[in-house]
Amino acid sequence: MKLPKSLFQKPENPLEWFDSRSKSSMPDIPDQMCISCSKCKAILLTGDLNENDRVCPKCGYHFRMNARQRIGLITDADTFREMDRDMRSSNLIGFPHYDKKLWHARLESGENEAVICGTAEIGGNACCIFVMEPYFMMGSMGTVVGEKITRLFEYATEHSMPVVGFTVSGGARMQEGILSLMQMAKTSAAVKQHSDAGNLYTAVLTDPTTGGVTASFAMEADVILAEPGALIGFAGPRVIEQTMRQKLPPNFQRAEFLLEKGFVDEIVPRAQQKDYLSRLLSLHEKEA
């Protein structure tokens, strides 16, 4: 006679809660609740980090923040008015799978494009402002990004308004080929016209600002600010080392290195940026 295997098994007790997770000494914490600091490796609650403007309270490391968060941090309440919100990129040269990438980028970021443009007030000072979106294909510059920024500078020139720009980008968008590279010249021309009319342009470079954006409007401002530790450059450090066959200096292409070499005017922590920009705008305010 064959006995059933369940005969010698202990019956389950519904009052006992036990599974494989209880054997682990590590707490079961959802990924969305905590984040590890890239610099000091401290474990931070996401809610606490957001309340501190996404700056690590232990070491001061500046995490990336999305464009709408930054606009809320920098501009006066209820003063931001967005321009050209409905403009979207399309697959102009038939690049494989680009349509799918754009769809995922819109889904991930909640934005139509990699830059948000508009008018606002900072400390009571009216200005035009653009903020690049790191969660839309890492702020890459395609035709729509270039067009939106160009239109903003043209509007600012027409209305004699200063421009404040926050850059974060991996460079020109390769999926749009030469059309994306053309945006470097187009935006630069708009910046030049704005400058020739006697208007102020202030850029705040955040991590990372690289490629075609660095080689165009990011480094063409009258006043160039940067966040602490931001990576700023054209080609990446590894590409440069492989080309030059030399070891690069410590902290190469970081904001502090560029400040030392004169490419950046000041490093301004995130908590001080609104006051700093407000003072700049006040000092350069045109007489009526």
DRENPA-23213 format. One line per 3 residues: their letters; for each residue x, y, z of N, C-alpha, C, CB. Coordinates in steps of 0.02 Angstrom, whole numbers, always signed. Glycine has a CB too. Example, Ala and Ser with C-alpha at 12.3 -4.5 7.8 and 13.67 -1.06 7.14 Angstrom:
2
AS	+660 -284 +390 +615 -225 +390 +660 -165 +390 +565 -224 +452  +642 -112 +354 +684 -53 +357 +645 +2 +394 +704 -30 +286
***
This chain:
288
MKL	+43 -60 +0 +0 +0 +0 +44 +62 +0 -48 +0 +62  +32 +106 -47 +73 +167 -54 +41 +224 -14 +80 +187 -128  +81 +253 +33 +56 +307 +74 +62 +374 +38 +93 +310 +141
PKS	+13 +419 +46 +18 +486 +14 +74 +527 +46 -50 +525 +21  +107 +567 +5 +163 +607 +28 +142 +659 +80 +196 +642 -30  +81 +680 +77 +58 +732 +123 +44 +706 +193 -5 +764 +95
LFQ	+51 +641 +202 +33 +612 +267 +77 +638 +323 +38 +536 +264  +142 +646 +310 +189 +666 +362 +206 +741 +360 +254 +624 +356  +170 +779 +319 +181 +851 +317 +142 +886 +371 +162 +878 +248
KPE	+174 +936 +400 +142 +976 +452 +86 +1018 +421 +194 +1021 +489  +27 +1016 +447 -27 +1056 +419 -12 +1131 +428 -94 +1038 +451  -35 +1170 +380 -25 +1242 +384 -67 +1273 +439 -40 +1275 +317
NPL	-35 +1318 +476 -70 +1355 +528 -83 +1426 +502 -29 +1357 +594  -146 +1445 +492 -160 +1511 +464 -139 +1568 +510 -233 +1517 +450  -126 +1553 +575 -105 +1605 +622 -31 +1619 +616 -122 +1585 +693
EWF	+6 +1574 +584 +77 +1585 +574 +89 +1620 +507 +116 +1518 +577  +133 +1670 +508 +152 +1703 +444 +226 +1689 +434 +138 +1781 +445  +238 +1650 +383 +307 +1631 +371 +315 +1618 +296 +327 +1567 +412
DSR	+366 +1649 +268 +386 +1632 +200 +461 +1642 +194 +348 +1676 +147  +486 +1633 +135 +559 +1635 +126 +588 +1703 +143 +577 +1617 +54  +548 +1757 +137 +574 +1823 +151 +591 +1832 +224 +525 +1875 +129
SKS	+556 +1795 +269 +568 +1803 +341 +636 +1776 +361 +514 +1769 +381  +667 +1735 +319 +734 +1709 +335 +788 +1761 +322 +747 +1646 +294  +772 +1811 +281 +822 +1861 +264 +826 +1915 +317 +806 +1892 +196
SMP	+887 +1937 +330 +896 +1991 +379 +885 +2060 +347 +966 +1988 +409  +878 +2062 +280 +868 +2125 +245 +795 +2143 +243 +898 +2122 +174  +777 +2205 +259 +707 +2224 +256 +683 +2228 +184 +696 +2292 +290
DIP	+619 +2215 +173 +590 +2217 +107 +562 +2287 +95 +535 +2162 +98  +600 +2328 +58 +581 +2398 +47 +569 +2408 -27 +635 +2447 +74  +512 +2435 -47 +500 +2448 -117 +553 +2495 -146 +430 +2478 -128
DQM	+571 +2483 -209 +624 +2522 -241 +607 +2597 -243 +636 +2498 -311  +542 +2613 -249 +523 +2683 -255 +531 +2723 -190 +452 +2688 -279  +539 +2689 -134 +541 +2723 -69 +611 +2750 -53 +520 +2677 -14
CIS	+662 +2717 -77 +731 +2735 -59 +775 +2740 -121 +760 +2684 -10  +828 +2778 -113 +877 +2786 -167 +946 +2792 -136 +861 +2847 -211  +996 +2764 -170 +1064 +2767 -145 +1100 +2827 -177 +1102 +2702 -160
CSK	+1133 +2866 -136 +1171 +2924 -161 +1231 +2899 -201 +1194 +2970 -102  +1238 +2925 -261 +1293 +2903 -306 +1361 +2923 -279 +1283 +2933 -374  +1364 +2973 -235 +1428 +2997 -211 +1447 +2966 -144 +1427 +3072 -204
CKA	+1404 +2973 -93 +1422 +2949 -26 +1391 +2881 -10 +1400 +2999 +26  +1349 +2855 -55 +1317 +2789 -48 +1267 +2785 +9 +1370 +2737 -38  +1247 +2841 +37 +1197 +2841 +90 +1129 +2821 +61 +1193 +2910 +124
ILL	+1089 +2786 +100 +1022 +2767 +80 +974 +2822 +103 +1002 +2697 +110  +939 +2852 +54 +896 +2909 +68 +824 +2893 +51 +920 +2971 +28  +778 +2917 +92 +708 +2911 +76 +691 +2958 +18 +664 +2926 +138
TGD	+656 +2933 -32 +640 +2973 -90 +601 +3035 -72 +600 +2931 -140  +555 +3029 -24 +516 +3087 -3 +559 +3140 +28 +463 +3066 +47  +607 +3120 +71 +653 +3168 +102 +697 +3202 +49 +696 +3135 +155
LNE	+719 +3162 +0 +762 +3189 -52 +724 +3241 -93 +787 +3132 -99  +662 +3228 -110 +623 +3276 -148 +610 +3340 -109 +556 +3245 -169  +599 +3333 -44 +589 +3392 -2 +652 +3435 +3 +567 +3372 +68
NDR	+710 +3403 -7 +774 +3440 -6 +797 +3459 -76 +828 +3398 +29  +749 +3468 -122 +764 +3488 -191 +809 +3439 -226 +795 +3557 -192  +804 +3374 -208 +843 +3320 -239 +918 +3332 -231 +825 +3313 -313
VCP	+937 +3356 -173 +1007 +3364 -154 +1020 +3320 -93 +1025 +3439 -139  +1072 +3278 -95 +1087 +3234 -39 +1102 +3275 +24 +1147 +3187 -55  +1066 +3265 +79 +1077 +3304 +140 +1143 +3286 +175 +1020 +3294 +187
KCG	+1173 +3230 +156 +1234 +3208 +189 +1298 +3234 +155 +1236 +3132 +192  +1298 +3234 +88 +1360 +3254 +53 +1349 +3311 +3 +1388 +3195 +17  +1287 +3331 -9 +1274 +3386 -55 +1272 +3366 -128 +1324 +3438 -46
YHF	+1272 +3301 -143 +1269 +3279 -212 +1202 +3300 -243 +1277 +3202 -217  +1206 +3328 -304 +1146 +3353 -339 +1120 +3298 -386 +1162 +3417 -379  +1063 +3269 -367 +1030 +3221 -410 +997 +3258 -468 +977 +3180 -370
RMN	+985 +3223 -522 +947 +3253 -577 +875 +3265 -556 +949 +3208 -640  +845 +3317 -583 +775 +3331 -570 +741 +3346 -636 +765 +3390 -519  +676 +3330 -641 +643 +3341 -704 +628 +3415 -715 +578 +3301 -708
ARQ	+611 +3433 -775 +605 +3503 -795 +550 +3539 -756 +591 +3508 -869  +494 +3506 -744 +438 +3539 -708 +457 +3551 -635 +374 +3496 -713  +493 +3505 -605 +516 +3516 -536 +561 +3577 -533 +554 +3454 -510
RIG	+605 +3584 -582 +652 +3639 -582 +616 +3706 -594 +706 +3629 -635  +568 +3706 -638 +529 +3767 -650 +493 +3788 -586 +479 +3756 -707  +465 +3739 -550 +431 +3755 -487 +479 +3781 -435 +397 +3693 -461
LIT	+542 +3758 -437 +592 +3779 -388 +617 +3850 -403 +651 +3730 -387  +625 +3867 -467 +658 +3929 -486 +610 +3987 -495 +697 +3918 -550  +552 +3975 -524 +508 +4031 -542 +460 +4047 -485 +468 +4014 -605
DAD	+435 +4109 -486 +384 +4130 -437 +319 +4091 -449 +372 +4206 -441  +282 +4079 -397 +221 +4039 -401 +171 +4069 -451 +188 +4034 -332  +144 +4025 -493 +91 +4042 -541 +111 +4095 -593 +31 +4067 -503
TFR	+175 +4102 -606 +197 +4151 -657 +220 +4118 -722 +253 +4194 -629  +231 +4053 -722 +258 +4021 -782 +202 +4011 -833 +290 +3953 -764  +216 +4032 -894 +170 +4023 -950 +208 +3987 -1006 +141 +4092 -975
EMD	+186 +3926 -1021 +223 +3884 -1068 +209 +3905 -1141 +205 +3811 -1058  +260 +3897 -1182 +255 +3912 -1254 +269 +3848 -1294 +305 +3968 -1274  +234 +3840 -1349 +246 +3786 -1397 +244 +3717 -1364 +314 +3795 -1431
RDM	+197 +3707 -1319 +194 +3645 -1282 +178 +3584 -1326 +142 +3650 -1227  +139 +3594 -1379 +115 +3538 -1419 +164 +3516 -1474 +49 +3554 -1449  +221 +3548 -1480 +269 +3529 -1532 +300 +3461 -1516 +324 +3582 -1540
RSS	+302 +3417 -1566 +329 +3349 -1556 +376 +3331 -1612 +273 +3298 -1551  +426 +3290 -1596 +471 +3264 -1647 +437 +3209 -1687 +536 +3237 -1615  +460 +3201 -1748 +438 +3145 -1790 +499 +3113 -1822 +387 +3169 -1845
NLI	+489 +3056 -1852 +545 +3018 -1881 +560 +3044 -1951 +528 +2941 -1883  +596 +3100 -1954 +606 +3137 -2016 +647 +3098 -2068 +638 +3203 -2002  +694 +3058 -2045 +739 +3023 -2093 +727 +2948 -2093 +812 +3038 -2076
GFP	+673 +2926 -2062 +657 +2855 -2061 +706 +2813 -2023 +652 +2830 -2131  +732 +2839 -1967 +780 +2802 -1927 +746 +2742 -1894 +813 +2848 -1873  +777 +2683 -1897 +745 +2623 -1870 +727 +2629 -1796 +791 +2563 -1879
HYD	+665 +2614 -1780 +639 +2610 -1711 +636 +2678 -1675 +681 +2562 -1671  +646 +2733 -1712 +645 +2799 -1680 +575 +2816 -1654 +669 +2853 -1729  +524 +2797 -1692 +455 +2811 -1670 +441 +2778 -1603 +405 +2786 -1722
KKL	+466 +2717 -1594 +456 +2682 -1531 +495 +2716 -1475 +478 +2610 -1538  +555 +2739 -1489 +595 +2775 -1439 +559 +2839 -1417 +665 +2792 -1467  +531 +2875 -1464 +495 +2936 -1447 +434 +2921 -1403 +473 +2973 -1510
WHA	+400 +2867 -1419 +341 +2847 -1380 +362 +2831 -1308 +306 +2786 -1412  +416 +2793 -1300 +439 +2776 -1233 +463 +2839 -1196 +497 +2724 -1237  +496 +2885 -1231 +520 +2946 -1199 +462 +2988 -1173 +562 +2987 -1249
RLE	+409 +2994 -1213 +350 +3031 -1190 +317 +2997 -1131 +300 +3039 -1247  +315 +2931 -1133 +285 +2894 -1078 +326 +2901 -1014 +278 +2819 -1096  +392 +2896 -1019 +435 +2899 -960 +437 +2969 -929 +506 +2878 -979
SGE	+440 +3020 -971 +448 +3088 -946 +383 +3125 -934 +490 +3128 -994  +330 +3104 -968 +268 +3141 -964 +269 +3205 -1004 +251 +3156 -893  +320 +3214 -1046 +327 +3275 -1086 +326 +3258 -1161 +393 +3312 -1068
NEA	+310 +3308 -1201 +310 +3298 -1274 +379 +3303 -1304 +265 +3349 -1306  +424 +3339 -1270 +491 +3348 -1297 +542 +3358 -1241 +493 +3409 -1345  +605 +3365 -1261 +661 +3367 -1213 +676 +3437 -1188 +722 +3338 -1244
VIC	+632 +3485 -1200 +641 +3552 -1172 +573 +3583 -1161 +684 +3597 -1219  +568 +3622 -1108 +507 +3660 -1093 +526 +3734 -1095 +477 +3640 -1023  +488 +3773 -1132 +502 +3844 -1141 +442 +3886 -1119 +520 +3859 -1214
GTA	+455 +3947 -1098 +401 +3991 -1080 +425 +4056 -1050 +354 +3957 -1033  +378 +4094 -1023 +394 +4156 -987 +377 +4147 -914 +357 +4217 -1018  +410 +4185 -871 +399 +4179 -799 +428 +4239 -763 +429 +4113 -771
EIG	+421 +4239 -698 +454 +4288 -656 +499 +4252 -606 +403 +4334 -619  +558 +4279 -594 +604 +4252 -544 +619 +4309 -496 +670 +4223 -577  +594 +4303 -435 +602 +4357 -387 +570 +4422 -409 +675 +4369 -373
GNA	+514 +4416 -446 +480 +4475 -471 +507 +4503 -536 +482 +4527 -420  +558 +4472 -564 +589 +4495 -626 +564 +4453 -685 +666 +4492 -622  +533 +4485 -734 +507 +4449 -791 +563 +4424 -836 +459 +4494 -832
CCI	+556 +4364 -862 +607 +4336 -906 +577 +4281 -949 +666 +4308 -865  +614 +4261 -1000 +600 +4199 -1037 +643 +4144 -1007 +613 +4208 -1114  +617 +4084 -1007 +655 +4029 -975 +646 +3965 -1016 +632 +4018 -902
FVM	+701 +3927 -1023 +695 +3860 -1050 +731 +3812 -1003 +726 +3855 -1123  +702 +3753 -996 +730 +3701 -951 +729 +3635 -989 +689 +3696 -884  +786 +3604 -996 +791 +3541 -1032 +772 +3483 -986 +862 +3531 -1059
EPY	+743 +3431 -1017 +715 +3374 -980 +760 +3313 -986 +644 +3358 -1008  +793 +3293 -930 +840 +3236 -933 +806 +3169 -945 +880 +3233 -870  +741 +3164 -930 +707 +3100 -937 +674 +3091 -1005 +656 +3093 -883
FMM	+686 +3137 -1051 +665 +3129 -1120 +728 +3120 -1162 +622 +3190 -1145  +747 +3058 -1173 +806 +3041 -1212 +867 +3082 -1190 +793 +3052 -1287  +875 +3088 -1124 +931 +3124 -1093 +940 +3194 -1123 +995 +3084 -1102
GSM	+884 +3229 -1133 +887 +3298 -1156 +920 +3306 -1223 +923 +3338 -1106  +920 +3255 -1264 +955 +3260 -1328 +921 +3313 -1372 +956 +3192 -1364  +961 +3347 -1413 +937 +3402 -1454 +920 +3379 -1524 +989 +3458 -1456
GTV	+855 +3377 -1538 +831 +3364 -1605 +804 +3427 -1636 +778 +3309 -1605  +768 +3420 -1691 +742 +3478 -1727 +692 +3518 -1685 +710 +3457 -1792  +650 +3484 -1647 +599 +3518 -1608 +631 +3555 -1549 +546 +3469 -1583
VGE	+680 +3525 -1517 +715 +3559 -1462 +748 +3623 -1488 +769 +3511 -1430  +783 +3617 -1545 +814 +3676 -1574 +764 +3729 -1594 +855 +3656 -1634  +708 +3708 -1623 +656 +3755 -1644 +625 +3791 -1585 +602 +3719 -1685
KIT	+610 +3754 -1532 +579 +3785 -1473 +626 +3836 -1440 +559 +3731 -1421  +689 +3819 -1434 +737 +3865 -1403 +748 +3926 -1448 +805 +3830 -1390  +751 +3916 -1514 +757 +3972 -1561 +698 +4019 -1556 +765 +3946 -1633
RLF	+638 +3991 -1554 +578 +4032 -1549 +577 +4072 -1484 +515 +3988 -1553  +601 +4041 -1430 +603 +4076 -1365 +650 +4136 -1369 +626 +4028 -1310  +709 +4127 -1398 +756 +4183 -1404 +728 +4237 -1450 +824 +4159 -1430
EYA	+695 +4218 -1503 +664 +4267 -1548 +610 +4307 -1512 +635 +4233 -1610  +570 +4273 -1472 +519 +4307 -1432 +552 +4355 -1382 +474 +4256 -1395  +605 +4332 -1349 +640 +4373 -1300 +671 +4434 -1333 +694 +4333 -1264
TEH	+697 +4426 -1394 +726 +4482 -1430 +672 +4533 -1448 +762 +4458 -1493  +616 +4508 -1472 +561 +4552 -1493 +534 +4592 -1434 +504 +4511 -1525  +532 +4562 -1375 +503 +4594 -1316 +555 +4621 -1268 +457 +4547 -1280
SMP	+619 +4620 -1288 +675 +4646 -1247 +675 +4614 -1178 +670 +4723 -1241  +674 +4548 -1176 +673 +4511 -1113 +736 +4470 -1104 +611 +4465 -1110  +760 +4462 -1043 +817 +4418 -1031 +796 +4345 -1037 +847 +4431 -961
VVG	+845 +4302 -1048 +832 +4229 -1052 +873 +4194 -999 +850 +4202 -1123  +840 +4147 -964 +874 +4102 -917 +865 +4032 -943 +845 +4110 -844  +920 +3995 -951 +916 +3928 -978 +950 +3877 -933 +946 +3926 -1047
FTV	+917 +3820 -922 +946 +3764 -885 +959 +3707 -934 +898 +3741 -826  +1022 +3689 -941 +1041 +3638 -989 +1055 +3571 -955 +1101 +3660 -1030  +1034 +3518 -986 +1054 +3450 -969 +1044 +3409 -1032 +1012 +3420 -908
SGG	+1098 +3380 -1058 +1092 +3348 -1123 +1149 +3300 -1137 +1089 +3400 -1177  +1133 +3248 -1174 +1184 +3203 -1199 +1211 +3225 -1267 +1157 +3133 -1204  +1183 +3281 -1293 +1208 +3307 -1357 +1155 +3305 -1411 +1269 +3269 -1380
ARM	+1177 +3311 -1474 +1131 +3309 -1531 +1099 +3240 -1537 +1168 +3329 -1597  +1037 +3237 -1561 +1000 +3174 -1565 +1019 +3137 -1628 +924 +3186 -1562  +1054 +3082 -1620 +1081 +3045 -1677 +1026 +3019 -1724 +1124 +2988 -1654
QEG	+966 +3007 -1697 +912 +2979 -1738 +886 +3029 -1790 +855 +2957 -1694  +908 +3093 -1785 +886 +3143 -1834 +944 +3166 -1879 +855 +3202 -1799  +1002 +3134 -1871 +1057 +3146 -1917 +1079 +3219 -1922 +1040 +3121 -1984
ILS	+1092 +3241 -1983 +1117 +3309 -1995 +1067 +3362 -1974 +1135 +3317 -2069  +1002 +3344 -1974 +950 +3392 -1954 +958 +3413 -1881 +881 +3362 -1965  +981 +3367 -1839 +993 +3384 -1769 +1055 +3428 -1762 +1000 +3320 -1726
LMQ	+1107 +3414 -1802 +1168 +3454 -1799 +1155 +3526 -1823 +1223 +3422 -1841  +1108 +3534 -1868 +1091 +3601 -1893 +1064 +3646 -1837 +1040 +3597 -1950  +1037 +3615 -1785 +1008 +3655 -1730 +1062 +3694 -1692 +969 +3610 -1682
MAK	+1123 +3671 -1695 +1178 +3707 -1662 +1186 +3776 -1693 +1244 +3667 -1668  +1186 +3779 -1760 +1193 +3843 -1794 +1131 +3886 -1786 +1207 +3832 -1869  +1072 +3855 -1789 +1010 +3893 -1785 +1001 +3926 -1717 +950 +3848 -1800
TSA	+1013 +3887 -1663 +1006 +3916 -1596 +1060 +3969 -1583 +1011 +3860 -1543  +1120 +3956 -1609 +1175 +4005 -1599 +1159 +4071 -1632 +1241 +3976 -1626  +1128 +4069 -1691 +1109 +4130 -1726 +1057 +4169 -1686 +1082 +4114 -1796
AVK	+1009 +4133 -1656 +957 +4166 -1616 +987 +4197 -1554 +902 +4116 -1597  +1035 +4162 -1522 +1069 +4189 -1464 +1107 +4253 -1482 +1117 +4137 -1433  +1140 +4253 -1540 +1178 +4311 -1563 +1133 +4372 -1574 +1217 +4295 -1627
QHS	+1076 +4361 -1606 +1029 +4416 -1617 +1003 +4444 -1551 +971 +4392 -1661  +990 +4400 -1505 +966 +4420 -1438 +1019 +4461 -1403 +947 +4358 -1395  +1082 +4440 -1409 +1138 +4476 -1377 +1150 +4544 -1410 +1201 +4434 -1379
DAG	+1147 +4546 -1477 +1159 +4608 -1514 +1107 +4661 -1497 +1158 +4595 -1589  +1048 +4639 -1475 +995 +4686 -1456 +1004 +4711 -1384 +927 +4653 -1463  +1059 +4688 -1352 +1074 +4712 -1284 +1038 +4676 -1228 +1058 +4784 -1279
NLY	+1019 +4614 -1241 +982 +4576 -1190 +1027 +4526 -1154 +923 +4539 -1223  +1008 +4510 -1093 +1047 +4464 -1050 +1027 +4392 -1061 +1039 +4483 -976  +1076 +4348 -1065 +1064 +4276 -1067 +1107 +4243 -1014 +1080 +4246 -1138
TAV	+1075 +4207 -969 +1110 +4171 -916 +1096 +4096 -923 +1088 +4196 -845  +1148 +4056 -924 +1141 +3983 -930 +1163 +3950 -864 +1182 +3956 -990  +1125 +3900 -844 +1143 +3859 -786 +1154 +3788 -811 +1086 +3861 -730
LTD	+1217 +3765 -808 +1235 +3699 -835 +1228 +3647 -780 +1307 +3700 -862  +1188 +3595 -794 +1177 +3543 -745 +1203 +3476 -773 +1101 +3537 -727  +1203 +3426 -732 +1235 +3362 -749 +1188 +3317 -789 +1256 +3326 -685
PTT	+1210 +3293 -849 +1269 +3314 -886 +1250 +3364 -940 +1305 +3253 -917  +1296 +3407 -959 +1287 +3451 -1018 +1345 +3436 -1065 +1286 +3527 -997  +1329 +3401 -1119 +1382 +3375 -1163 +1363 +3383 -1237 +1396 +3301 -1147
GGV	+1410 +3366 -1280 +1398 +3362 -1352 +1378 +3428 -1384 +1345 +3312 -1365  +1332 +3424 -1432 +1313 +3482 -1471 +1281 +3538 -1432 +1266 +3461 -1524  +1251 +3524 -1375 +1223 +3576 -1333 +1278 +3618 -1302 +1177 +3546 -1278
TAS	+1331 +3584 -1278 +1389 +3620 -1251 +1422 +3661 -1306 +1440 +3570 -1220  +1424 +3635 -1367 +1458 +3669 -1422 +1415 +3723 -1453 +1477 +3619 -1474  +1357 +3736 -1425 +1314 +3790 -1452 +1288 +3833 -1395 +1256 +3760 -1493
FAM	+1223 +3833 -1384 +1193 +3884 -1341 +1211 +3878 -1267 +1119 +3880 -1347  +1234 +3820 -1244 +1251 +3813 -1172 +1310 +3857 -1152 +1266 +3740 -1156  +1359 +3864 -1196 +1419 +3902 -1180 +1421 +3971 -1212 +1480 +3863 -1202
EAD	+1363 +3995 -1237 +1361 +4060 -1270 +1328 +4114 -1226 +1323 +4054 -1335  +1314 +4097 -1164 +1279 +4144 -1120 +1326 +4200 -1097 +1250 +4108 -1060  +1296 +4256 -1077 +1334 +4311 -1048 +1361 +4291 -979 +1290 +4375 -1042
VIL	+1321 +4255 -941 +1341 +4230 -876 +1329 +4155 -876 +1302 +4265 -817  +1381 +4116 -862 +1376 +4043 -863 +1384 +4017 -792 +1428 +4011 -911  +1331 +3988 -765 +1332 +3958 -699 +1331 +3882 -706 +1272 +3983 -656
AEP	+1346 +3847 -651 +1344 +3774 -653 +1326 +3748 -584 +1412 +3745 -675  +1296 +3689 -583 +1282 +3656 -520 +1345 +3618 -498 +1221 +3607 -526  +1354 +3609 -432 +1413 +3573 -407 +1418 +3503 -438 +1411 +3568 -331
GAL	+1478 +3486 -460 +1492 +3419 -484 +1465 +3402 -553 +1465 +3371 -437  +1434 +3450 -587 +1404 +3437 -653 +1458 +3417 -703 +1365 +3497 -678  +1443 +3367 -744 +1487 +3347 -800 +1473 +3394 -859 +1476 +3272 -819
IGF	+1524 +3428 -882 +1516 +3477 -937 +1572 +3466 -986 +1516 +3551 -910  +1555 +3453 -1048 +1607 +3442 -1098 +1578 +3428 -1166 +1653 +3386 -1078  +1620 +3416 -1215 +1597 +3397 -1282 +1601 +3322 -1289 +1639 +3433 -1337
AGP	+1660 +3295 -1302 +1668 +3223 -1302 +1679 +3197 -1231 +1729 +3202 -1348  +1663 +3134 -1219 +1670 +3106 -1153 +1743 +3093 -1134 +1632 +3041 -1148  +1757 +3087 -1069 +1826 +3077 -1047 +1859 +3015 -1077 +1828 +3071 -971
RVI	+1822 +2961 -1084 +1852 +2900 -1111 +1873 +2909 -1184 +1804 +2842 -1105  +1831 +2945 -1222 +1847 +2957 -1293 +1910 +3000 -1298 +1788 +2993 -1329  +1916 +3050 -1255 +1974 +3095 -1256 +2037 +3057 -1237 +1963 +3155 -1208
EQT	+2032 +3015 -1185 +2091 +2976 -1164 +2114 +2929 -1219 +2075 +2937 -1100  +2067 +2897 -1253 +2085 +2850 -1306 +2115 +2886 -1365 +2023 +2810 -1328  +2091 +2948 -1378 +2118 +2986 -1434 +2187 +3014 -1419 +2070 +3044 -1452
MRQ	+2195 +3042 -1359 +2259 +3074 -1341 +2310 +3024 -1314 +2247 +3128 -1289  +2284 +2966 -1292 +2327 +2914 -1261 +2363 +2943 -1200 +2379 +2887 -1312  +2325 +2983 -1163 +2351 +3013 -1101 +2297 +3008 -1047 +2373 +3087 -1112
KLP	+2321 +3003 -985 +2276 +3003 -929 +2254 +3074 -913 +2308 +2970 -867  +2189 +3084 -906 +2163 +3151 -894 +2170 +3170 -821 +2089 +3156 -915  +2172 +3236 -805 +2178 +3258 -735 +2118 +3237 -694 +2187 +3334 -732
PNF	+2127 +3231 -629 +2070 +3215 -585 +2015 +3268 -591 +2093 +3209 -511  +1953 +3246 -586 +1895 +3291 -589 +1887 +3325 -656 +1902 +3343 -534  +1919 +3298 -708 +1916 +3328 -775 +1844 +3332 -798 +1958 +3287 -824
QRA	+1825 +3389 -828 +1759 +3403 -856 +1705 +3413 -803 +1739 +3348 -903  +1724 +3415 -741 +1674 +3432 -690 +1671 +3507 -681 +1692 +3397 -622  +1615 +3531 -653 +1604 +3603 -647 +1661 +3639 -612 +1539 +3616 -609
EFL	+1689 +3608 -560 +1743 +3639 -522 +1806 +3647 -565 +1759 +3597 -460  +1819 +3599 -608 +1877 +3602 -654 +1867 +3658 -705 +1887 +3534 -689  +1805 +3664 -731 +1791 +3716 -780 +1793 +3786 -749 +1724 +3704 -813
LEK	+1773 +3791 -686 +1777 +3855 -652 +1850 +3877 -645 +1744 +3851 -582  +1893 +3829 -627 +1964 +3843 -620 +1995 +3866 -686 +2001 +3781 -594  +1971 +3837 -742 +2000 +3854 -808 +1965 +3913 -841 +1996 +3793 -853
GFV	+1914 +3941 -809 +1882 +4001 -835 +1825 +3990 -883 +1932 +4041 -868  +1801 +3928 -889 +1745 +3915 -935 +1677 +3926 -902 +1749 +3844 -961  +1677 +3928 -836 +1615 +3939 -797 +1627 +3999 -751 +1595 +3875 -756
DEI	+1576 +4041 -744 +1584 +4102 -703 +1573 +4089 -629 +1535 +4154 -726  +1529 +4043 -612 +1515 +4030 -541 +1480 +3963 -534 +1472 +4086 -510  +1494 +3929 -479 +1458 +3868 -461 +1407 +3886 -407 +1506 +3811 -436
VPR	+1344 +3873 -421 +1290 +3894 -376 +1250 +3832 -356 +1244 +3947 -410  +1250 +3815 -291 +1209 +3758 -268 +1135 +3771 -282 +1220 +3746 -193  +1098 +3718 -288 +1028 +3722 -308 +986 +3765 -262 +998 +3653 -312
AQQ	+999 +3761 -198 +959 +3799 -149 +969 +3874 -156 +976 +3778 -78  +1024 +3896 -186 +1039 +3967 -193 +1024 +3995 -262 +1112 +3979 -177  +1003 +3953 -308 +998 +3975 -378 +944 +4027 -389 +984 +3915 -422
KDY	+887 +4021 -358 +833 +4070 -369 +855 +4140 -347 +769 +4049 -332  +884 +4145 -287 +907 +4210 -263 +962 +4238 -308 +932 +4205 -191  +1008 +4195 -329 +1063 +4216 -371 +1038 +4243 -438 +1112 +4158 -383
LSR	+992 +4206 -469 +965 +4228 -533 +923 +4291 -526 +922 +4172 -564  +887 +4296 -471 +847 +4356 -458 +891 +4418 -454 +807 +4348 -394  +948 +4412 -420 +994 +4469 -415 +1024 +4487 -483 +1050 +4453 -365
LLS	+1042 +4435 -522 +1070 +4448 -589 +1019 +4485 -632 +1089 +4382 -622  +958 +4462 -631 +906 +4494 -672 +893 +4566 -650 +842 +4453 -670  +895 +4576 -585 +884 +4644 -558 +940 +4692 -579 +879 +4642 -482
LHE	+1002 +4667 -577 +1059 +4709 -594 +1059 +4728 -669 +1124 +4673 -577  +1031 +4684 -710 +1033 +4697 -783 +965 +4721 -809 +1054 +4633 -821  +922 +4740 -765 +855 +4762 -787 +862 +4826 -828 +808 +4774 -727
KEA	+828 +4826 -885 +831 +4884 -929 +787 +4940 -903 +811 +4866 -1001  +810 +5001 -913 +768 +5058 -893 +710 +5067 -941 +810 +5123 -891  +652 +5084 -913 +592 +5092 -954 +598 +5154 -999 +529 +5098 -909
***
